[in-house]
Amino acid sequence: MILTKFPVAVISTFLWIGFVCAISFLEAWLKFRAPGVTLPLGLGIGRLVFGALNKIEWVFAIAIIVNLLFVKGNNLTPGSILYFIPLVLLAIQSFWLLPVLDTRAETYLSGEIPPASNLHFYYVGMEFIKVGCLLAFGIGLFKKVTL
């Protein structure tokens, strides 16, 4: 039987993965294929959706650390790096990358064309790293227990 002493962390980890995959890897590029969605409209939707995703990701990240810190025992192990990497990437996205992308979108929406940039590729790369680390971390939260 597989059990975990971190049920909140397990649930939060896999929900976090699901949200990132659904928004970053599915919604983001599909919205521009919908009939009638112009680039300005898509940018407006994207700013709204990714702002909301970012806040939800912080809720999951906090739920995980709270569960790890408040369960008896030494729960911060070398495997915890698989949690802290996504946490650092989330902070980079929140405090640097999303604001810069937001500014680029505002520039475009005001009628100007911003210079070419690789920032979206950085964002997508960070999302792949987050999902990979969170998947390994989430699997690592399960412990085999003999009853």
SESE-84597 format. One record per residue: residue number from 1; residue in one letter; x, y, z of N, C-alpha, C in turn. Coordinates in Angstrom, 2 decimals. Example, Ala and Ser with C-alpha at 12.3 -4.5 7.8 and 13.67 -1.06 7.14 Angstrom:
nr_rest_nc1_nc2_nc3_cac1_cac2_cac3_cc1_cc2_cc3
1_A_13.19_-5.69_7.80_12.30_-4.50_7.80_13.20_-3.30_7.80
2_S_12.85_-2.25_7.08_13.67_-1.06_7.14_12.90_0.03_7.87
// end
This chain:
nr_rest_nc1_nc2_nc3_cac1_cac2_cac3_cc1_cc2_cc3
1_M_0.85_-1.18_0.00_0.00_0.00_0.00_0.89_1.23_0.00
2_I_0.52_2.22_-0.78_1.28_3.47_-0.85_0.54_4.54_-0.07
3_L_1.25_5.13_0.87_0.69_6.19_1.70_1.64_7.38_1.70
4_T_1.15_8.47_2.17_2.01_9.65_2.35_1.62_10.35_3.64
5_K_2.60_10.93_4.30_2.28_11.74_5.47_2.10_13.20_5.09
6_F_2.11_13.45_3.78_1.96_14.82_3.27_0.80_14.92_2.27
7_P_-0.42_14.62_2.69_-1.52_14.62_1.72_-1.77_15.98_1.07
8_V_-1.65_17.06_1.85_-1.87_18.39_1.28_-0.79_18.70_0.25
9_A_0.44_18.36_0.55_1.54_18.61_-0.38_1.37_17.79_-1.66
10_V_0.95_16.54_-1.53_0.74_15.69_-2.71_-0.36_16.28_-3.59
11_I_-1.48_16.59_-2.98_-2.61_17.14_-3.75_-2.22_18.46_-4.39
12_S_-1.57_19.34_-3.62_-1.18_20.65_-4.14_-0.16_20.51_-5.27
13_T_0.77_19.59_-5.14_1.79_19.39_-6.17_1.15_18.97_-7.49
14_F_0.27_17.98_-7.44_-0.31_17.49_-8.68_-1.36_18.45_-9.25
15_L_-2.03_19.21_-8.41_-2.91_20.26_-8.92_-2.09_21.36_-9.59
16_W_-0.97_21.71_-8.99_-0.07_22.72_-9.55_0.37_22.28_-10.95
17_I_0.79_21.02_-11.08_1.19_20.49_-12.37_0.03_20.60_-13.37
18_G_-1.16_20.23_-12.93_-2.32_20.27_-13.81_-2.65_21.67_-14.28
19_F_-2.59_22.63_-13.39_-2.88_24.01_-13.77_-1.85_24.52_-14.78
20_V_-0.58_24.28_-14.52_0.47_24.76_-15.43_0.32_24.10_-16.80
21_C_0.09_22.80_-16.82_-0.07_22.10_-18.10_-1.30_22.60_-18.86
22_A_-2.40_22.78_-18.16_-3.63_23.21_-18.82_-3.52_24.63_-19.37
23_I_-2.91_25.52_-18.61_-2.83_26.91_-19.05_-1.64_27.14_-19.98
24_S_-0.45_26.81_-19.52_0.75_27.14_-20.29_0.91_26.30_-21.56
25_F_0.53_25.04_-21.49_0.77_24.16_-22.63_-0.47_23.92_-23.49
26_L_-1.63_24.38_-23.07_-2.83_24.15_-23.86_-3.55_25.46_-24.18
27_E_-4.02_26.15_-23.15_-4.81_27.37_-23.37_-4.02_28.46_-24.08
28_A_-2.76_28.63_-23.72_-1.98_29.76_-24.22_-1.94_29.81_-25.74
29_W_-1.67_28.71_-26.38_-1.58_28.75_-27.83_-2.90_28.47_-28.52
30_L_-3.83_27.77_-27.85_-5.13_27.50_-28.47_-5.98_28.74_-28.63
31_K_-5.89_29.67_-27.70_-6.76_30.86_-27.76_-6.56_31.63_-29.06
32_F_-5.34_31.62_-29.59_-5.07_32.36_-30.82_-5.61_31.64_-32.06
33_R_-6.02_30.39_-31.91_-6.61_29.65_-33.03_-8.13_29.77_-33.06
34_A_-8.72_30.32_-32.01_-10.17_30.46_-31.95_-10.62_31.54_-32.94
35_P_-11.74_31.29_-33.61_-12.24_32.28_-34.57_-12.53_33.62_-33.88
36_G_-12.07_34.68_-34.50_-12.37_36.02_-34.00_-11.42_36.53_-32.93
37_V_-10.49_35.72_-32.49_-9.55_36.18_-31.46_-8.38_36.87_-32.15
38_T_-8.33_38.17_-31.98_-7.24_38.96_-32.55_-6.05_38.94_-31.59
39_L_-4.92_39.39_-32.07_-3.73_39.45_-31.21_-3.97_40.33_-29.99
40_P_-4.55_41.52_-30.15_-4.81_42.34_-28.94_-5.76_41.64_-27.96
41_L_-6.80_41.01_-28.48_-7.74_40.29_-27.61_-7.04_39.12_-26.92
42_G_-6.24_38.37_-27.67_-5.49_37.25_-27.09_-4.51_37.70_-26.02
43_L_-3.86_38.83_-26.27_-2.93_39.37_-25.27_-3.66_39.77_-24.00
44_G_-4.82_40.39_-24.16_-5.62_40.77_-22.99_-6.06_39.56_-22.19
45_I_-6.52_38.53_-22.89_-6.92_37.28_-22.23_-5.72_36.65_-21.54
46_G_-4.60_36.63_-22.25_-3.38_36.02_-21.69_-2.92_36.71_-20.42
47_R_-2.94_38.03_-20.42_-2.53_38.77_-19.22_-3.42_38.41_-18.03
48_L_-4.71_38.33_-18.29_-5.66_37.98_-17.23_-5.45_36.55_-16.74
49_V_-5.36_35.61_-17.67_-5.25_34.20_-17.31_-3.91_33.91_-16.62
50_F_-2.81_34.44_-17.16_-1.51_34.15_-16.54_-1.33_34.87_-15.21
51_G_-1.97_36.01_-15.04_-1.97_36.66_-13.72_-2.69_35.81_-12.69
52_A_-3.84_35.24_-13.09_-4.59_34.37_-12.19_-3.81_33.08_-11.91
53_L_-3.21_32.50_-12.96_-2.41_31.28_-12.76_-1.29_31.53_-11.78
54_N_-0.63_32.66_-11.90_0.47_32.98_-11.01_0.03_33.01_-9.55
55_K_-1.12_33.60_-9.30_-1.64_33.66_-7.92_-2.00_32.26_-7.41
56_I_-2.59_31.45_-8.26_-2.95_30.08_-7.88_-1.69_29.26_-7.60
57_E_-0.65_29.45_-8.41_0.60_28.74_-8.18_1.18_29.08_-6.80
58_W_1.07_30.34_-6.38_1.57_30.73_-5.06_0.77_30.03_-3.95
59_V_-0.53_29.89_-4.16_-1.36_29.17_-3.17_-0.86_27.74_-3.03
60_F_-0.62_27.06_-4.16_-0.12_25.69_-4.10_1.27_25.63_-3.45
61_A_2.15_26.55_-3.83_3.50_26.56_-3.28_3.48_26.76_-1.77
62_I_2.63_27.64_-1.28_2.52_27.88_0.16_1.91_26.68_0.87
63_A_0.89_26.09_0.27_0.26_24.90_0.88_1.29_23.78_1.03
64_I_2.14_23.61_0.04_3.16_22.55_0.10_4.14_22.81_1.23
65_I_4.69_24.01_1.31_5.69_24.28_2.34_5.08_24.22_3.73
66_V_3.86_24.67_3.87_3.20_24.59_5.18_3.03_23.13_5.58
67_N_2.59_22.28_4.65_2.43_20.86_4.97_3.77_20.23_5.34
68_L_4.83_20.58_4.62_6.15_20.02_4.93_6.68_20.49_6.27
69_L_6.44_21.75_6.60_6.99_22.31_7.83_6.22_21.89_9.08
70_F_4.93_21.63_8.94_4.12_21.36_10.12_3.83_19.89_10.38
71_V_4.42_19.00_9.61_4.32_17.57_9.89_5.57_17.20_10.68
72_K_5.37_16.46_11.76_6.46_16.11_12.67_7.57_15.37_11.92
73_G_8.79_15.75_12.21_9.96_15.09_11.62_10.74_16.04_10.73
74_N_11.89_15.55_10.28_12.74_16.33_9.38_12.25_16.09_7.95
75_N_11.47_17.02_7.42_10.85_16.82_6.12_11.55_17.54_4.99
76_L_12.52_18.37_5.29_13.28_19.03_4.25_14.54_18.21_3.99
77_T_14.48_17.39_2.97_15.54_16.46_2.61_16.24_16.94_1.35
78_P_17.29_16.25_0.92_17.90_16.63_-0.36_16.89_16.61_-1.52
79_G_15.88_15.76_-1.45_14.85_15.72_-2.48_13.98_16.97_-2.51
80_S_14.06_17.76_-1.45_13.27_19.00_-1.39_13.72_20.00_-2.44
81_I_14.93_19.82_-2.99_15.40_20.72_-4.04_14.42_20.68_-5.22
82_L_13.74_19.55_-5.39_12.77_19.42_-6.47_11.54_20.26_-6.23
83_Y_11.35_20.73_-5.01_10.31_21.71_-4.69_10.86_23.13_-4.81
84_F_12.08_23.32_-4.33_12.63_24.68_-4.29_12.99_25.22_-5.67
85_I_13.33_24.36_-6.61_13.59_24.83_-7.98_12.33_25.47_-8.57
86_P_11.17_24.79_-8.55_9.95_25.45_-9.04_9.60_26.71_-8.25
87_L_9.88_26.70_-6.96_9.59_27.87_-6.14_10.43_29.07_-6.59
88_V_11.70_28.85_-6.85_12.58_29.92_-7.33_12.12_30.39_-8.72
89_L_11.79_29.43_-9.59_11.31_29.81_-10.92_10.01_30.61_-10.85
90_L_9.13_30.21_-9.94_7.88_30.95_-9.74_8.16_32.37_-9.29
91_A_9.12_32.53_-8.40_9.49_33.88_-7.93_10.07_34.71_-9.08
92_I_10.92_34.10_-9.91_11.48_34.82_-11.07_10.35_35.24_-12.01
93_Q_9.42_34.32_-12.27_8.29_34.66_-13.14_7.44_35.78_-12.54
94_S_7.18_35.69_-11.25_6.30_36.65_-10.59_6.88_38.05_-10.52
95_F_8.16_38.13_-10.20_8.74_39.43_-9.89_9.57_40.03_-11.02
96_W_9.85_39.24_-12.06_10.58_39.77_-13.19_9.89_39.48_-14.52
97_L_9.73_38.21_-14.84_9.31_37.84_-16.20_7.88_38.26_-16.53
98_L_6.92_37.97_-15.67_5.54_38.37_-15.97_5.38_39.89_-16.05
99_P_5.98_40.66_-15.14_5.87_42.12_-15.30_6.47_42.62_-16.62
100_V_7.59_42.05_-17.03_8.21_42.47_-18.29_7.32_42.07_-19.47
101_L_6.77_40.86_-19.44_5.86_40.43_-20.51_4.59_41.29_-20.52
102_D_4.12_41.65_-19.34_2.96_42.54_-19.23_3.24_43.89_-19.89
103_T_4.41_44.43_-19.65_4.80_45.71_-20.24_4.87_45.59_-21.76
104_R_5.40_44.47_-22.24_5.45_44.25_-23.70_4.04_44.20_-24.28
105_A_3.13_43.52_-23.59_1.74_43.43_-24.06_1.11_44.82_-24.08
106_E_1.34_45.60_-23.02_0.80_46.97_-22.96_1.35_47.82_-24.11
107_T_2.62_47.65_-24.42_3.23_48.37_-25.53_2.52_48.03_-26.83
108_Y_2.29_46.75_-27.05_1.60_46.32_-28.26_0.16_46.84_-28.29
109_L_-0.51_46.76_-27.15_-1.91_47.21_-27.08_-2.04_48.72_-27.28
110_S_-0.97_49.47_-27.01_-1.01_50.92_-27.21_-0.71_51.29_-28.67
111_G_-0.51_50.29_-29.52_-0.30_50.54_-30.93_1.15_50.51_-31.37
112_E_2.07_50.31_-30.46_3.49_50.22_-30.81_3.88_48.76_-30.96
113_I_4.94_48.50_-31.67_5.45_47.15_-31.83_6.72_47.04_-30.99
114_P_6.70_46.19_-29.95_7.91_46.04_-29.12_9.00_45.30_-29.90
115_P_10.26_45.52_-29.54_11.34_44.81_-30.24_11.23_43.30_-30.01
116_A_11.80_42.54_-30.92_11.79_41.08_-30.82_12.42_40.65_-29.49
117_S_11.92_39.54_-28.97_12.37_39.08_-27.66_12.22_37.57_-27.54
118_N_13.05_36.97_-26.71_12.96_35.54_-26.41_12.28_35.28_-25.07
119_L_11.67_36.29_-24.48_11.11_36.16_-23.14_10.05_35.06_-23.05
120_H_9.24_34.89_-24.09_8.23_33.83_-24.05_8.89_32.45_-24.01
121_F_10.01_32.31_-24.71_10.73_31.03_-24.68_11.28_30.76_-23.28
122_Y_11.76_31.81_-22.60_12.22_31.65_-21.22_11.07_31.16_-20.34
123_Y_9.91_31.78_-20.53_8.75_31.42_-19.73_8.39_29.95_-19.96
124_V_8.31_29.55_-21.21_7.95_28.16_-21.53_9.00_27.20_-20.99
125_G_10.27_27.56_-21.12_11.33_26.71_-20.58_11.21_26.54_-19.08
126_M_10.91_27.62_-18.39_10.71_27.55_-16.94_9.52_26.66_-16.60
127_E_8.47_26.73_-17.40_7.29_25.90_-17.15_7.63_24.42_-17.29
128_F_8.43_24.05_-18.30_8.84_22.66_-18.46_9.68_22.19_-17.27
129_I_10.60_23.03_-16.84_11.43_22.67_-15.68_10.56_22.54_-14.43
130_K_9.64_23.47_-14.21_8.74_23.39_-13.04_7.96_22.09_-13.05
131_V_7.36_21.76_-14.18_6.53_20.55_-14.25_7.39_19.31_-14.00
132_G_8.56_19.24_-14.60_9.43_18.08_-14.39_9.84_17.92_-12.94
133_C_10.26_19.02_-12.32_10.67_18.98_-10.91_9.49_18.63_-10.01
134_L_8.34_19.25_-10.26_7.17_18.98_-9.43_6.71_17.54_-9.56
135_L_6.80_16.98_-10.76_6.41_15.58_-10.95_7.32_14.66_-10.13
136_A_8.62_14.88_-10.23_9.56_14.07_-9.45_9.36_14.29_-7.94
137_F_9.15_15.52_-7.54_8.91_15.84_-6.14_7.64_15.16_-5.64
138_G_6.55_15.28_-6.41_5.28_14.68_-6.01_5.37_13.18_-5.87
139_I_6.05_12.54_-6.79_6.23_11.09_-6.70_7.05_10.75_-5.46
140_G_8.07_11.58_-5.17_8.91_11.36_-4.00_8.18_11.52_-2.67
141_L_7.03_12.19_-2.68_6.27_12.38_-1.45_5.59_11.10_-0.99
142_F_5.43_10.18_-1.91_4.80_8.91_-1.56_5.83_8.01_-0.89
143_K_5.40_7.36_0.15_6.26_6.42_0.86_5.57_5.07_0.91
144_K_6.34_4.01_0.69_5.76_2.68_0.83_5.72_2.32_2.31
145_V_4.56_1.96_2.76_4.36_1.64_4.17_3.68_0.27_4.23
146_T_4.23_-0.59_5.04_3.61_-1.89_5.24_2.68_-1.82_6.43
147_L_1.43_-2.18_6.22_0.46_-2.15_7.31_0.29_-3.53_7.91
// end
